[in-house]
Amino acid sequence: MSNGSNIAAAINAAHASVEQAKREGVRHAIECGRLLHEAKATVTHGQWDAWVRSSVRFRCELRSLICGLPRMLVTIQQKRNALRI
């Protein structure tokens, strides 16, 4: 049977893995948003929703959220930079 410190170490290691996965997930979501913006620039005006429905495998509501991530990141970085004055 494991003692308390072994269990605590395993819990902490599992939690560290969760934190790393969250960071990686955010990076992937931001990249997905950047690619969606890039794709939108190549689609004929008025055809974006149809392109998304036929081309990507996630809901349009999620697409809207993901598209906003790069903009949100820029806004956050601008606010952080303004606070460093």
C-alpha positions as CSV (number, residue, x, y, z in Angstrom):
1,M,0.0,0.0,0.0
2,S,1.2,3.5,-0.9
3,N,2.0,5.9,1.9
4,G,0.7,9.5,2.0
5,S,3.7,11.1,0.5
6,N,3.7,8.7,-2.5
7,I,0.1,9.5,-3.1
8,A,0.7,13.2,-2.8
9,A,3.6,13.0,-5.3
10,A,1.4,11.1,-7.8
11,I,-1.4,13.7,-7.3
12,N,1.0,16.6,-7.9
13,A,2.5,14.9,-11.0
14,A,-1.0,14.3,-12.4
15,H,-1.9,17.9,-11.7
16,A,1.2,19.1,-13.5
17,S,0.2,17.1,-16.5
18,V,-3.2,18.7,-16.5
19,E,-1.7,22.2,-16.3
20,Q,0.6,21.4,-19.2
21,A,-2.3,20.0,-21.3
22,K,-4.2,23.2,-20.6
23,R,-1.3,25.4,-21.9
24,E,-1.0,23.2,-25.0
25,G,-4.7,23.3,-25.6
26,V,-4.7,27.1,-25.5
27,R,-1.8,27.3,-27.9
28,H,-3.7,24.9,-30.3
29,A,-6.9,26.9,-30.0
30,I,-5.1,30.2,-30.8
31,E,-3.4,28.6,-33.8
32,C,-6.8,27.2,-34.9
33,G,-8.2,30.8,-34.7
34,R,-5.3,32.2,-36.7
35,L,-5.9,29.6,-39.4
36,L,-9.6,30.3,-39.5
37,H,-8.8,34.0,-40.1
38,E,-6.4,33.0,-42.8
39,A,-9.0,30.7,-44.4
40,K,-11.7,33.4,-44.2
41,A,-9.5,35.7,-46.3
42,T,-9.6,33.1,-49.2
43,V,-13.4,32.6,-49.2
44,T,-15.7,34.5,-51.4
45,H,-17.8,37.2,-49.6
46,G,-21.0,35.6,-48.3
47,Q,-19.7,32.1,-48.5
48,W,-17.9,31.8,-45.1
49,D,-20.6,30.0,-43.2
50,A,-21.1,27.5,-46.0
51,W,-17.3,26.9,-46.2
52,V,-17.1,26.3,-42.5
53,R,-20.0,23.9,-42.4
54,S,-18.5,21.9,-45.2
55,S,-14.9,22.1,-44.2
56,V,-14.4,22.0,-40.4
57,R,-15.6,19.4,-37.9
58,F,-16.8,21.5,-35.1
59,R,-19.9,23.6,-34.3
60,C,-20.1,27.2,-35.7
61,E,-20.6,28.5,-32.2
62,L,-17.2,27.1,-31.2
63,R,-15.7,28.5,-34.4
64,S,-16.8,32.0,-33.4
65,L,-15.2,31.6,-30.0
66,I,-11.9,30.2,-31.5
67,C,-11.8,33.0,-34.1
68,G,-11.9,35.5,-31.3
69,L,-8.9,34.0,-29.4
70,P,-6.1,35.7,-31.5
71,R,-7.8,39.1,-31.1
72,M,-8.3,38.5,-27.3
73,L,-4.6,37.6,-27.0
74,V,-3.5,40.8,-28.8
75,T,-5.8,42.9,-26.5
76,I,-4.4,41.2,-23.4
77,Q,-0.8,41.8,-24.6
78,Q,-1.6,45.4,-25.3
79,K,-3.1,45.9,-21.8
80,R,-0.1,44.2,-20.2
81,N,2.3,46.4,-22.1
82,A,0.3,49.5,-21.1
83,L,0.6,48.5,-17.5
84,R,4.4,48.3,-17.7
85,I,4.8,52.0,-18.3
